[in-house]
Each structure stands twice: as C-alpha cells, then as structure tokens.
Amino acid sequence: HYERIFATIENDRNEIWFSDDLNPTNWNVSLTEAGFIKFSDERGIVNKVVSFNDYVYVFREYGISRLTAYASQEEFSITQLFVSSGKIYGNSVCVCGDRILMLTQNGIYVFDGYSTTKLNLSIDNLIKNAQNQSVCSAYCNGKYYLACNLNFNDNIQIGCENNTNFVNNALLELDLETNTL
C-alpha cells in the first residue's frame, strides 16, 4: 500500500508492522524508516490487514479499523469503523471487487469501506455454535467461496468430524450478483 508492506506478525497479534517507504525490505524501526502500530483496546487481536479503496483496513477479532497511510508515518491516522458482537474470522475476510466479505459468529457481512451490513442468507442457525478457526475464503468470477464449519443440528456425522485431517465440513458459494447461496 503506497510503496509499503503492512503485515501482522505471529509473535504479537496486537500490532501491525509496516516497511520503509519505497523500500519494502527495510524493517528497521525509526521515524524515517519502518515501524509498527500497537492496538490495545477491546477489539481483540489483529487477524487481517487489507489494502482496499485507498486505505489499509485492519480486521481484528471484534472490529474493523481504517488506517490512512500515504507517505510519511507522522501523518498516519486510525479511524474505528465497526465493532462486532461476534468474533470476526480473519481468514474469511476477502476482497470481492468493490466490497469485502467476512464471516463472523453472527453471520456473513459485507463491508464497503465505510459501513458493514449483515447478509440475510438464512444460515444463522447453521453458523451458531460452530467452530470456525480454520475457515478460509476466496473470490472468483463474482462468487465468494467460504470453506467453514456448519452446525447442521442433526447429530449425523459424515466422517470428517472424527478425522483430524479435516477442519471444515462445508463449502459455501455465494453469488454476489444475485445474493444466492
């Protein structure tokens, strides 16, 4: 984003790091080179950092922040945009053309850079009480694909529930033009 790399690190998930301006291999922390931003509020750890619509968006466990970061790091600013009552799953966050889709404990949401709207897909009961730490997503040809766990509430096991090699039991395909699942 604007000649810098923005990233999360495994050791401290309350920070995002950014490389030096015009030198993405320089990570020396100083006011004129690279640096980091520490988040220490109730929105939880940083799960994903996305460059979208001229901003850097920071998707945390329970919220979305917008980082304005153009050139000098003295001019960086952060705006809190969204607070979620349900956990946002970082690997479900996916840029889908002019919007970002994501799975939370409460359902699938669309984020346009300013506001967040929950999609009414009639699957909230299937998402409720499902463990989705291993969720993953992709966007292709106008469709959002989401590999996740759903709670079918039928007490039927199809085999993958007892096999540690499987982490998800469903693949959802959402057509963004028709909003059909």
BELSUL-V579092 format. One record per helix or strand of 2 or more residues. SS is the DSSP state (~ for helix, > for strand). FROM is the first residue (numbers start at 1). TO is the last residue. If there is no record, write none. Layout:
SS | FROM | TO
SS | FROM | TO
This chain:
> | 6 | 8
> | 15 | 18
> | 34 | 38
> | 46 | 52
> | 55 | 60
> | 63 | 68
~ | 73 | 75
> | 77 | 83
~ | 90 | 92
> | 94 | 96
> | 99 | 104
> | 107 | 111
> | 116 | 118
~ | 124 | 127
> | 136 | 140
> | 143 | 148
~ | 160 | 162
> | 170 | 175
